[in-house]
Amino acid sequence: MDSIHMYGGNFLRGETKIQGSKNAVLPILAASLLIKGTCVIENCPRIADVYHMQNLLQELGCTVTWSGNQITVDASYVNENSMGGESVRRMRSSVMLLGALLGRIGEVAMTYPGGCVIGKRPIDLHLTSLSQMGVEIVEEEYHFTAKVKKLKGVDYTMPFPSVGATENMILAAALAEGTTVIRNAAKEPEITALCEFLKAAGANIEGVETKVLTITGVKELHEVKYKVPNDRIVAGTYLIAALACSGSIFLEQAPIEHLHALIETAKHMGGNITVNGDGLGIDVIRRIKAIPCLKTEVYDGFPTDLQSQIMAAMAVAKGESIIEETIFENRFRIVDELRKMGADIRTEKNRAYIIGRKRLEGAVVEAEELRGGAALVVAGLSAKGKTVVNNRHFIERGYEDICRDFRNLGADINIG
Ligand code: EPZ
């Protein structure tokens, strides 16, 4: 069965190691197309989205091999430039191949990547920014072609700090003619990781970790070995589970420097945080407190990718919490599922009003997307009785083994 079964209501106790970052490694895998040789990427999570990106790279002529959590990509020969059908539709981050392929071969034909339940997820910001660099884009109903003889540097201000559009522009600029300045760039840790990877391969990038990136095109990039940072959203998910269930857990090698907004929120809810060289700990000895108003924002605000998970914790907090989702237009999909567990939540436009209950009741619930699915596991671990979360495959897109990790933290949980 494609589900996860758990018996909730117990404290969480124990420690677990945090995996490599999905959202960092996907653009880095795309960037390997810019290197006519071999890249060795360490700490790569074994998750469905990475396997999917591997298939896309292999369809383009790359050789991809694994050794544990190390993935090696040989992009010496890239021979295909049309990305179509199921491969692209199934995963939005395939759009990141656009900038890399334009940088490598100057031409791409691609079906529009699928939106998903959290929003339409258009790619207009990607296409507009690339067209500023001389890319000619012809849009048809279900697909588009992008062509350029030689990418040209440009001084461009992003209308919105889109993570993916910033990544695509960085990938296009690395080998472009002249200098590209990206203003109002996204500055999520995944952007920093991509820039570090490219700089290790010989790219010339200034302003990393700021909203203004200056990229001076170089002739070519060389082979590189790079270790992916750990996943801040996976670590955040487990930290929030401790808030919802109470207990005492330690997250080995959690990327603390990327979790400040969540750590502050956890402290306000009543969590006692400990930080040391090896990772992040949290003790939650009594029922957590509500948060009067929590807004999701671009980095380094509270991440939208932890919004569903914190909602699951707020559902059992003392008092009324309000969440304002400012990044995606439809990211309250799990509210109906949490209501099946007895949660008292109502939504109005992009705000959710949560009145905490002492306890949720176990139920059979349906995951509809990655982070909402993880949030339902958090709710199930805090609820009394048995919870079954169906559509486990959504969760496996981003979590290497959520059951293994939660069992390390003392939970009674298994795949079903
Ligand atoms: C990345 O998606 C992440 N995915 C998302 O994580 C994350 O939620 C998001 O950034 C925001 O932090 C990966 O890195 C693979 P955006 P991305 O472009 O790049 C709108 C997860 O759970 N927009 O910053 O698609 C868009 O619709 C995933 O791991 C346009 O309108 O995010 C959204 O409302 C979910 N036009 C907002 O901007 C565009 O051309 C933010 O999108 C592009 C985006």
Residues whose N, C-alpha, C, O or C-beta is under 5 A from the ligand:
A	BS01	EPZ	N23 S93 G119 R121 P122 I123 D124 L125 H126 P161 S162 V163 G164 A165 T304 D305 I327 F328 E329 L370 R371
